[in-house]
Amino acid sequence: MIDYFTRLLGIQGFVVDAVTQVKHGLFSCVILDIKRVQQKFVCECGHISCEGIKYRERKIQHLSFWQHRCYLRFMQFRIQCPRCGLKVEALPFIHRYSRVSVMLGNLVYELCKVMTNKSVGIFQGLDDGTIKAIDKDKLLEKQANRSLDGITALGVDEIFVGGKNCLHMVSALDGPRGPELIYIGKGRKEKNLKKFWKWFGPKRTKLITIAVMDMWKGFINSFRTNCPGIVILYDKFHVITHLLDALNKVRQHELRCLSKRLKGLLTGKKFILLSRLAHVRGNARVALNELLCASPRLRKAHLLKESFSHLWSYKSKTCAKRFWRLWKDSLKWARLESYERFVRMVDKHLDGILAYCDHKLPLGFVESTNLKAKNIIRRAYGYRDDEYMKLKIIQACSSLRFFQPWTVAFNNSE
């Protein structure tokens, strides 16, 4: 039976010597006493010695054994290293000051991808602080070892957390692992992005040829300064947001001007009006039709809003510019002041909008990172550790999010 425990444990150079079951409060625990097969001791620097000095008996938590919490108990030695002096030996299944095994730490890291830290702590019988420390250390290690080679297109967006506090999020849109978030920093001014360029490195910066962003001057100036000759592509969803704001101002103007009998049709219909027509069904579609019949100016504004998204369907800039001229001509005699301001803004940034004809990048990913980040913060009811919050957002928006518990748990090289 002891041989079976040794085989299942799978720690090279150690065998299970004894198995003890004890009661610890309301929980049952299994203690595996393990001893080494060969008298070989390894220093942290890699030096191997055949002589060791008994140091202390250690007990660490390991992967659960059915419903029983499992602990490994063993004797740890010191060795006299010619390079490092008197040092505690390094063991492959435990980090130097850790109280959990490497395999359990890997499993905790994987469980934190799909569960809250509190739930993982209850499931594995660990303190919340221990769970956070394990998860954060693994996230730092993964982030430091991520490959950033082969990236030629970046996307940048901002998110507001805790009121006026702002974070900028930089994504790789054409990396070898697909679109993923690679960096989060504080602020959205040009000087705030200097840390990112230093972290990204000058060699990789020279390879960047296109960037997706909104029309914020801080982002534009920073990318043009560090990446001369870069093509700026303005985010479709940011442009559409400006158009929806213009449509809402038309609704507000009509609400002030129409009679009391028609005001009831406009009140409470904001989100029905701003939604895409294909997504409005049932009673909401009936209410929208009544609303558009009551106000010709609002109907005109709504039709222009629905047709504007076709601007991103063209592959030729010439055809796209023709569509844009026809769309502007439709505004004549419409008396939509908010739309006229929107037209002036688009004309000013038209080259960056039409750059999508030549560079078909996943524009939705840049905006989706914003939504995922808000969901991560909401699920945790906020974070006290800003660095940990940034790492969790990066994990949720990158290839690090894939859940593979047992494959990683038994990979001691991770």
GIJO-V406017 format. One record per residue. D_LAST is the distance of its C-alpha to the last C-alpha in Angstrom with 1 decimal. Layout:
D_LAST / D_LAST
This chain:
30.0 / 27.9 / 26.7 / 25.5 / 23.4 / 21.9 / 21.1 / 19.6 / 17.5 / 15.9 / 15.0 / 16.1 / 19.1 / 20.0 / 22.6 / 23.9 / 27.3 / 28.6 / 28.0 / 29.8 / 30.4 / 31.5 / 32.7 / 31.2 / 33.4 / 33.3 / 30.1 / 29.6 / 27.0 / 25.9 / 25.1 / 23.7 / 24.9 / 22.8 / 23.9 / 22.7 / 24.3 / 24.6 / 25.5 / 22.8 / 21.4 / 18.8 / 19.1 / 16.6 / 18.1 / 17.5 / 21.1 / 21.8 / 24.9 / 26.9 / 28.5 / 27.1 / 28.9 / 28.4 / 27.1 / 26.6 / 25.8 / 22.7 / 22.0 / 18.8 / 18.2 / 16.3 / 16.2 / 19.8 / 22.2 / 24.4 / 26.1 / 25.6 / 23.2 / 21.4 / 21.1 / 20.2 / 22.8 / 22.7 / 24.3 / 22.4 / 24.1 / 24.9 / 25.4 / 27.7 / 25.8 / 28.2 / 26.3 / 24.9 / 27.6 / 27.3 / 23.6 / 21.7 / 19.5 / 15.7 / 14.2 / 10.9 / 11.0 / 12.0 / 11.9 / 15.4 / 17.3 / 15.4 / 17.5 / 14.9 / 12.4 / 8.7 / 9.3 / 11.9 / 10.2 / 7.8 / 11.2 / 13.1 / 11.2 / 12.0 / 15.5 / 16.2 / 16.3 / 19.3 / 20.8 / 22.2 / 20.7 / 23.9 / 23.6 / 20.0 / 21.4 / 24.4 / 22.4 / 20.1 / 22.7 / 21.1 / 22.7 / 22.5 / 21.7 / 18.7 / 17.4 / 18.0 / 16.4 / 13.1 / 13.2 / 14.5 / 12.1 / 9.1 / 11.7 / 12.8 / 9.5 / 9.3 / 13.1 / 13.2 / 11.1 / 13.0 / 15.6 / 19.2 / 21.0 / 23.7 / 24.9 / 28.7 / 29.5 / 28.6 / 29.8 / 30.5 / 31.8 / 32.5 / 32.2 / 34.2 / 32.7 / 34.8 / 38.2 / 38.6 / 35.1 / 33.6 / 30.2 / 29.8 / 27.0 / 26.2 / 24.9 / 24.3 / 26.6 / 26.2 / 22.6 / 20.9 / 19.1 / 22.4 / 23.7 / 21.3 / 21.6 / 20.2 / 22.1 / 24.2 / 26.8 / 30.0 / 33.4 / 34.8 / 37.2 / 37.0 / 36.1 / 33.1 / 31.4 / 31.6 / 28.2 / 26.6 / 28.3 / 27.2 / 23.6 / 23.9 / 25.6 / 29.1 / 28.1 / 26.4 / 29.2 / 31.8 / 30.3 / 30.9 / 34.0 / 34.2 / 33.4 / 33.9 / 35.2 / 38.1 / 41.3 / 40.2 / 41.6 / 38.8 / 36.3 / 38.9 / 39.9 / 36.4 / 35.3 / 38.7 / 38.5 / 35.1 / 35.3 / 38.9 / 40.2 / 37.6 / 38.7 / 38.6 / 38.3 / 39.3 / 37.6 / 39.7 / 39.0 / 40.0 / 43.3 / 43.9 / 43.5 / 46.3 / 48.4 / 47.9 / 48.9 / 52.1 / 52.8 / 52.5 / 55.0 / 57.4 / 57.0 / 57.7 / 60.7 / 62.1 / 61.6 / 63.8 / 66.5 / 67.0 / 69.4 / 68.5 / 68.8 / 66.0 / 63.8 / 62.7 / 61.2 / 59.0 / 57.9 / 54.4 / 53.8 / 51.4 / 48.2 / 50.3 / 51.7 / 48.4 / 46.5 / 46.6 / 49.6 / 47.7 / 45.8 / 49.0 / 50.5 / 53.1 / 54.9 / 52.9 / 54.2 / 57.8 / 57.4 / 56.1 / 59.1 / 61.5 / 59.9 / 60.2 / 63.8 / 64.8 / 63.8 / 64.3 / 62.5 / 59.4 / 59.6 / 59.7 / 56.7 / 54.7 / 55.6 / 54.5 / 51.2 / 50.5 / 51.4 / 49.5 / 46.1 / 47.6 / 47.2 / 43.6 / 44.6 / 46.4 / 45.1 / 48.0 / 48.6 / 52.3 / 52.3 / 50.1 / 52.5 / 55.4 / 53.9 / 53.3 / 57.0 / 58.2 / 56.1 / 57.6 / 61.1 / 60.6 / 60.6 / 64.2 / 66.6 / 63.8 / 64.0 / 60.3 / 59.7 / 56.1 / 55.5 / 57.4 / 55.1 / 52.1 / 53.7 / 54.1 / 50.4 / 49.3 / 51.9 / 50.4 / 46.8 / 47.9 / 46.3 / 42.9 / 43.4 / 44.8 / 41.9 / 40.2 / 42.7 / 41.0 / 37.4 / 36.3 / 33.1 / 31.5 / 33.4 / 32.5 / 28.8 / 29.8 / 32.0 / 29.6 / 27.0 / 29.8 / 30.3 / 26.7 / 26.4 / 29.6 / 28.4 / 25.1 / 27.3 / 29.9 / 27.6 / 26.5 / 30.2 / 29.2 / 26.7 / 27.6 / 24.7 / 25.1 / 21.8 / 20.0 / 22.4 / 21.7 / 17.9 / 18.7 / 21.2 / 19.0 / 16.4 / 19.5 / 20.9 / 18.2 / 15.8 / 13.2 / 15.6 / 15.0 / 14.6 / 12.7 / 12.3 / 12.3 / 10.4 / 7.2 / 8.6 / 8.9 / 5.9 / 5.4 / 3.8 / 0.0
